[in-house]
Amino acid sequence: MGISTILLVEDEEYIRESLKEILEMNGYKVTTAENGETGIEAASKASFDILITDLRLPGTDGIGVIRAVKAASPDTACIVLTGYASVETAVEAMRVGAFTYLKKPLNKDELLVTLEKAIELHSLKEENSKLKDEIKKGCTTAILGTSVVIQEVRDLIDKVADTDSTVLILGESGTGKELVARALHYGSTRSKKPFVPINCGAIPEDLLESELFGYEKGAFTGAIATKIGRFEAADQGTVFLDEIGDMSPGLQVKILRVLQEKEFERVGGRSTIKVDVRVVAATNQDLEKAVEEKKFRNDLYYRLNVIPIHLPPLRDRKEDIPVLVDHFIEKMAKRKKRTVKGVSSDALRSLEAHEWPGNIRELENLIERLVVLKEEGSFITPRDLPEKIRLSASSASFTQVVLPDEGFDFNEAVDNYERELIVSALQRVNGIKKKAAEYLGLNRTTLIEKMKRKGLLDQFDAPDTAEAADIVGS
């Protein structure tokens, strides 16, 4: 941590200069101001870790200085000096954001101890702000890709994040619905308040109501104390109702009331509780169909579906796979403290050919497994991939042939395909020609002859120890 900076606002010159000397002798960098206006001007030009201000100043008083400094720099810890200490002045100072107040004449030791505590508070707030910024950045960058569909999703998030409109996120499991919900929260003015997720499909129906709305002591067997629910915990923040399509009709009515009236009662309670929350919901179900089948209330559906965001499955945005793979390799390598150089072009083609029924979650889990199992400092190759993904690539290579209208050179196409098979086989077995020949069902001499004709010998010329052993043994 660097030198802590202090803005000292004090109209009495002797006290101001004496305090400055004490503070600088104890390692603080001090800027002084003789009145409230000068102090506010200094705070507008630079941010300070600590504000120390006299309460009674000519012109703008200490309360006004605190308000202005807090407006410009919310994390600055403010200390009030007063010779007129009273409950009223203390309460007013705290109400506008002061950390504490000290009575004049000042005790040097008390001042220094108070400053240490104020610095700790400032550091904690700064760390919290950085963490929230990282979370916000993480949410938006995790919606990665260059495809048109994902760019449209990001643009829509940017447009609606800083509103209170209800959002319904639609998409298959594993497409990143919670990431979008978090991006909406951290991109809004509610970002400093709680983001409270709840998976409506993962909690038994008889427990879900008490999870959402809380319960009073004695409401049921085992309710030994009052417990607040998710809506109450999210007051002034965001509630994320994941898999809302699984919610029972009875609970749908109560959710509708919260959306309409912003109020509810705890289980077993009589008092009505008012809340200010934004609701973001998500589902992998077709809610329109559920409404038609009378499984989901149409009035709740229309309340939720104010702004729909459709997340495409990964199979419909395969051009984003290279970006996602690089992101997950970097993320997992850092988390697992492993060194993986990347993914080979052949392995990447295999990943792009796969249909990914589990979407981004399936891809992320696979990359985690590959990073953990891969030897240090090497590339992920096709031989590292699960058989079903290798088979996807093989199937795609045969089924995705598109013949041009003007025709093409058959012999050249066959030659190119043969070359690609040989190169892929050699890469799969780390360049060992004997193993590549076995893999392709060829004699080693036949493979080498084909490699000569295609100019591949120089590319795979240097045999490693394993191949040398194979040659000696043959």
Beta strands, then each sheet from edge to edge (+ up, - down):
strand 1: 5-9
strand 2: 29-33
strand 3: 50-54
strand 4: 77-82
strand 5: 98-103
strand 6: 167-170
strand 7: 195-199
strand 8: 214-215
strand 9: 227-228
strand 10: 238-242
strand 11: 263-264
strand 12: 273-274
strand 13: 278-283
strand 14: 307-310
strand 15: 340-343
strand 16: 378-380
sheet 1: 2+ 1+ 3+ 4+ 5+
sheet 2: 7+ 10+ 13+ 6+ 14+
sheet 3: 8+ 9-
sheet 4: 11+ 12-
sheet 5: 15+ 16+
end
